[in-house]
Amino acid sequence: MKIAELLLADFDAEIASTRRILERVPDEHSAYKPHQKSFEFGKLAMHVATLPGFGHNILTTPGMDMKDPNHTWPDNTFRGRDALLSTFTSNADNCRAALVGLSDEQLQEPWRFAFGEHVIGNLPRFLSYRSYFFNHFIHHRGQVAVYLRLNDVTVPGIYGPSADEPFNPGV
């Protein structure tokens, strides 16, 4: 099996779970923060929606310098659930399309991640994708799920049933 096929299987499953989470982000709680150091709920949800754009960047560029003044950052302003889901769909579709087209050789090329002179990593592209995008994405999706719980919003199951959506084999 090719590396891209393995990554796509994970990608498709995690994107589907993330969509179920983001579909529940309530417009009326977008400013909610569980702690002064926490993201606002809406900004966190938008961060999750834009992160597949970072995955696309890893898959399509030789590297990224976060200190580069020409680097553009995604707009994480929350503009409502519809805009959130549209942003997510666009970024996820672009990331998936980039992943489908890569060979094992391309996925093993180094991808340099730096902050100016400080090199954060210079890993093979597939490891950069897993570490810097995918794990980061799943981490923040988990935070959104906690924010849902803290706002009494039904939390969907991600890897099985949740306390709100128990497993029902009769359905």
FITIMI-986544 format. One record per residue (C-alpha): chain; residue number from 1; x negated, y negated, z negated. Coordinates in steps of 0.2 Angstrom, whole numbers, m for minus. Example, Ala and Ser with C-alpha at 12.3 -4.5 7.8 and 13.67 -1.06 7.14 Angstrom:
// residues 2
<r 'A',1,<m62,22,m39>>,
<r 'A',2,<m68,5,m36>>,
// end
This chain:
// residues 171
<r 'A',1,<0,0,0>>,
<r 'A',2,<m6,m17,4>>,
<r 'A',3,<m9,m30,m9>>,
<r 'A',4,<4,m42,m2>>,
<r 'A',5,<17,m28,m3>>,
<r 'A',6,<13,m26,m21>>,
<r 'A',7,<14,m44,m25>>,
<r 'A',8,<30,m46,m15>>,
<r 'A',9,<39,m32,m25>>,
<r 'A',10,<35,m42,m41>>,
<r 'A',11,<39,m59,m33>>,
<r 'A',12,<56,m53,m27>>,
<r 'A',13,<61,m46,m43>>,
<r 'A',14,<55,m61,m53>>,
<r 'A',15,<63,m74,m41>>,
<r 'A',16,<80,m65,m43>>,
<r 'A',17,<79,m66,m62>>,
<r 'A',18,<73,m84,m62>>,
<r 'A',19,<87,m89,m51>>,
<r 'A',20,<99,m81,m64>>,
<r 'A',21,<91,m91,m78>>,
<r 'A',22,<91,m108,m68>>,
<r 'A',23,<109,m106,m62>>,
<r 'A',24,<114,m108,m81>>,
<r 'A',25,<104,m124,m84>>,
<r 'A',26,<117,m136,m90>>,
<r 'A',27,<117,m154,m83>>,
<r 'A',28,<123,m161,m100>>,
<r 'A',29,<108,m154,m110>>,
<r 'A',30,<94,m160,m98>>,
<r 'A',31,<86,m172,m111>>,
<r 'A',32,<86,m158,m125>>,
<r 'A',33,<69,m155,m133>>,
<r 'A',34,<67,m142,m147>>,
<r 'A',35,<51,m151,m153>>,
<r 'A',36,<43,m168,m150>>,
<r 'A',37,<29,m160,m140>>,
<r 'A',38,<41,m149,m130>>,
<r 'A',39,<46,m153,m112>>,
<r 'A',40,<64,m160,m110>>,
<r 'A',41,<75,m145,m104>>,
<r 'A',42,<78,m153,m87>>,
<r 'A',43,<60,m156,m84>>,
<r 'A',44,<55,m139,m89>>,
<r 'A',45,<68,m131,m78>>,
<r 'A',46,<62,m142,m63>>,
<r 'A',47,<44,m137,m67>>,
<r 'A',48,<49,m118,m65>>,
<r 'A',49,<58,m123,m49>>,
<r 'A',50,<43,m131,m42>>,
<r 'A',51,<30,m119,m47>>,
<r 'A',52,<32,m107,m32>>,
<r 'A',53,<25,m122,m23>>,
<r 'A',54,<9,m120,m33>>,
<r 'A',55,<9,m101,m27>>,
<r 'A',56,<11,m107,m9>>,
<r 'A',57,<m4,m119,m12>>,
<r 'A',58,<m15,m104,m19>>,
<r 'A',59,<m10,m93,m4>>,
<r 'A',60,<m13,m107,10>>,
<r 'A',61,<m28,m117,4>>,
<r 'A',62,<m46,m114,0>>,
<r 'A',63,<m44,m121,m18>>,
<r 'A',64,<m38,m135,m28>>,
<r 'A',65,<m46,m149,m38>>,
<r 'A',66,<m34,m156,m51>>,
<r 'A',67,<m44,m172,m52>>,
<r 'A',68,<m44,m176,m34>>,
<r 'A',69,<m35,m193,m32>>,
<r 'A',70,<m27,m187,m16>>,
<r 'A',71,<m18,m172,m24>>,
<r 'A',72,<0,m174,m26>>,
<r 'A',73,<10,m167,m40>>,
<r 'A',74,<28,m161,m38>>,
<r 'A',75,<42,m172,m44>>,
<r 'A',76,<50,m164,m60>>,
<r 'A',77,<64,m176,m62>>,
<r 'A',78,<80,m167,m66>>,
<r 'A',79,<94,m172,m54>>,
<r 'A',80,<106,m159,m59>>,
<r 'A',81,<108,m140,m56>>,
<r 'A',82,<112,m141,m38>>,
<r 'A',83,<96,m151,m34>>,
<r 'A',84,<87,m139,m46>>,
<r 'A',85,<92,m123,m37>>,
<r 'A',86,<89,m131,m20>>,
<r 'A',87,<71,m136,m25>>,
<r 'A',88,<69,m118,m32>>,
<r 'A',89,<75,m110,m16>>,
<r 'A',90,<65,m120,m4>>,
<r 'A',91,<49,m117,m15>>,
<r 'A',92,<52,m99,m17>>,
<r 'A',93,<56,m96,2>>,
<r 'A',94,<40,m105,7>>,
<r 'A',95,<29,m96,m6>>,
<r 'A',96,<36,m79,0>>,
<r 'A',97,<34,m83,18>>,
<r 'A',98,<15,m87,15>>,
<r 'A',99,<13,m71,5>>,
<r 'A',100,<21,m60,19>>,
<r 'A',101,<8,m66,31>>,
<r 'A',102,<m8,m62,22>>,
<r 'A',103,<m20,m48,24>>,
<r 'A',104,<m29,m39,11>>,
<r 'A',105,<m45,m47,17>>,
<r 'A',106,<m37,m65,15>>,
<r 'A',107,<m30,m61,m2>>,
<r 'A',108,<m48,m56,m8>>,
<r 'A',109,<m56,m72,m2>>,
<r 'A',110,<m61,m83,m17>>,
<r 'A',111,<m49,m97,m22>>,
<r 'A',112,<m58,m111,m31>>,
<r 'A',113,<m48,m120,m45>>,
<r 'A',114,<m56,m135,m53>>,
<r 'A',115,<m54,m151,m63>>,
<r 'A',116,<m68,m162,m55>>,
<r 'A',117,<m85,m154,m59>>,
<r 'A',118,<m77,m141,m71>>,
<r 'A',119,<m73,m125,m62>>,
<r 'A',120,<m58,m117,m70>>,
<r 'A',121,<m59,m102,m59>>,
<r 'A',122,<m66,m95,m43>>,
<r 'A',123,<m57,m79,m42>>,
<r 'A',124,<m50,m69,m27>>,
<r 'A',125,<m35,m77,m20>>,
<r 'A',126,<m23,m63,m26>>,
<r 'A',127,<m30,m64,m44>>,
<r 'A',128,<m28,m83,m44>>,
<r 'A',129,<m10,m81,m38>>,
<r 'A',130,<m7,m69,m52>>,
<r 'A',131,<m15,m79,m65>>,
<r 'A',132,<m12,m97,m61>>,
<r 'A',133,<4,m96,m53>>,
<r 'A',134,<14,m80,m57>>,
<r 'A',135,<10,m78,m75>>,
<r 'A',136,<12,m97,m78>>,
<r 'A',137,<29,m96,m69>>,
<r 'A',138,<35,m81,m80>>,
<r 'A',139,<29,m90,m96>>,
<r 'A',140,<39,m106,m92>>,
<r 'A',141,<55,m96,m86>>,
<r 'A',142,<54,m88,m104>>,
<r 'A',143,<54,m105,m111>>,
<r 'A',144,<70,m110,m101>>,
<r 'A',145,<78,m94,m108>>,
<r 'A',146,<74,m100,m126>>,
<r 'A',147,<81,m117,m122>>,
<r 'A',148,<97,m109,m115>>,
<r 'A',149,<99,m99,m132>>,
<r 'A',150,<96,m115,m142>>,
<r 'A',151,<110,m124,m133>>,
<r 'A',152,<122,m109,m135>>,
<r 'A',153,<122,m105,m116>>,
<r 'A',154,<124,m87,m111>>,
<r 'A',155,<106,m80,m107>>,
<r 'A',156,<106,m67,m93>>,
<r 'A',157,<96,m51,m94>>,
<r 'A',158,<79,m52,m86>>,
<r 'A',159,<72,m35,m88>>,
<r 'A',160,<87,m26,m94>>,
<r 'A',161,<102,m32,m105>>,
<r 'A',162,<102,m47,m116>>,
<r 'A',163,<111,m51,m132>>,
<r 'A',164,<124,m60,m121>>,
<r 'A',165,<125,m47,m107>>,
<r 'A',166,<123,m30,m114>>,
<r 'A',167,<121,m15,m103>>,
<r 'A',168,<138,m8,m97>>,
<r 'A',169,<136,8,m87>>,
<r 'A',170,<154,8,m82>>,
<r 'A',171,<152,m8,m72>>,
// end
